[in-house]
Every structure is written in C-alpha cells, then in structure tokens.
Amino acid sequence: MAKRPMYGMDIHNRTDYIAYQFQLFPLTFPLITVLAGAFYLLPTFVIVGKMVKIYYETSQRTTTVSIQRHLFLAFLLMQIANFFYILTDFMVVRIPATGILTSICAETQPNQMLKMPYLLAFISSYLSMLFPVIFCANRAIIVFFPKNHNEMCSKFMKLSLPLTVILPGCFTFFMIPAVGHCTQLTAPYPMGAVMFTLDLKVPINEYTHLLTSFFCTLFTFSINITMLIKVRHILFYKKSISRNANKNYKAELSLTITMISLFVPFFINALIVVLALRNPSLIGYILSIRPIFIDTATVFEPWAFYYTHPMFKRYKRKTTVSSSPIAMVVSSSGHSR
C-alpha cells in the first residue's frame, strides 16, 4: 500500500513529486470542479455585466429609470469581489489540486512570487466579506432614514470604500516577508494534489480571518433581522405605499433572498478556519466540498437578484425605481403603460 501523503508537506525537491505526471483521464473530482466552473461562472459573469450596463446607462444619461444608486453600486462591487475571490481560489487550490502544476512546483525554489496567489486569495476573501457589510449598511440607511438617505449613503460610501480597500492590506501585511511554496493536500485528495501556501510559523492569519468573518457575519445578521422587522411594518401597515404594495413586496423579497445567500460564504469560510485550527487533517474534506457551497452562493446571488427583482424585469419597459424607504423598490411610471 502506498504511503499516504502528509498534509502541509512541502513538495520542493521531492523526487516523487518532480516525476509526477498530470493525466487528463480518468477525470478526477478536482479536475471536474475546475471544468464545471466555467459552465456556471461565465453565464453569471454575463448577468453581472448586464447589471453593470444598466447602472452605467442610468449614470450617463437621463432615463425613465431611477435607482438607489449607492445600494446598486454596493451590490455590483460585492459581486466583483466575489468573482475575484473565486478566481484566486482557482489559482491557489482548485487548479493546483488537479496536479497540472505539481511537477513545476516541486522543481521551483520557494520564493516571493509563489506567495502572490495565496496573498491575493486572502485579500479577495476579506473583500468578499467586507462588501456585503457595505451593501447591508446602505440598505439599512435607506430603510431607517428615508428622508435624507441619498446624502447619508453618499457620505457613507466615500468613507467606507477607501476603508474597505485599506483593511485587507492591514490584515495581510505580515505575509509580506514570507515566501510561498506548494504543499500536499490531505485526504481525500490523492498524491500530487497540491496548493499554494506560505511558510508562516504561527496561525495569526487564521485568527485574523476568523475574527473578521465573525464580526462581518454578526453585523450583517443583526442588521438584516432589524431591517426585516422594519420593512414588514412599512409594507403591511403604511398606507402611503399601499398602491404599490405588490411590487414593493416582490422587491423586498428579492433583496431578502439575496441577503440570505450572503451567509453561506461567511459560514463556510469560518468553518474552514475553525477546522484548520482544531483538526488540520479534516481540511482536505472541507476544501473538496467548499467549491459547491461557495460557488452556489456566488452564482445564486446575482441570478436571484436579476430574475426576481422588478427593476430588471421592467427595465426595458421604462420602469421607474421608487425612492421609497424600501431599497430599490420598483413602481411603474405613468407613461410606461
């Protein structure tokens, strides 16, 4: 029986890894994960592209479509961060796990360049956690401060966007001196399935990532529960919006579905970090199923938002988005009928 490879084992200069030959067939699970990704990620990229087009068109010229611009921008930035996160996940884990880079990695001396995929992966991971916070905060401002939400959202975005870009750098600065190398993934990954990592001696990165995930999850969960209570009161008890109650309900349902899907990546990332700290031997099993949950949530968010929110259904019919307290609520304009 072949000796089971050790997780975290540096493969540099190991003859069995240098001699490793990648085989396309039979298809392995890591390879299927990479190939399948294109089929659902590319259409999702097109959907997000359509949203960007709508945002750009309403920004460049006067149209009969008005939107909650700051909320829409926060949503688009959140999706871009999610795509960036998945792309770096392909670079760090999914593609190396297929074995296609194993021989090259084994022959390459650990260096600063090998660190870059891992560093970018954590930067993108932090961005994918922070942008949902901005999205939820914008929505909360619109709901709780309906009279002057435009001014407040504008100030909030000017403050939060630079901070969101700076924070990932602060959280990962300690990685700068480290060098990158390739390590063998644990079971159920076979021998030759590797990933990029760093030579950090202490788990400071895991603790920082876990704390960030915890506080981001706590904030988004708390603010969403509070908003759900507030919005239900607006939808069902305020006579001022009774004329558009059905459209408002659909818009709010769309946003609620989107919000629920935000918690899947938070939960999976936190679970991976906890297991990495408590029982590293289980990381391989989590990494093998993680793409299913992460990609499902990332793909589901824009698709659910695009196909359930009235704004996108009515866009070509010159729909107007209401400036009511409910974020991005759609109401038909008088001349669109």
Beta strands, then each sheet from edge to edge (+ up, - down):
strand 1: 180-184
strand 2: 194-198
strand 3: 320-321
strand 4: 330-331
sheet 1: 1+ 2-
sheet 2: 3+ 4-
end
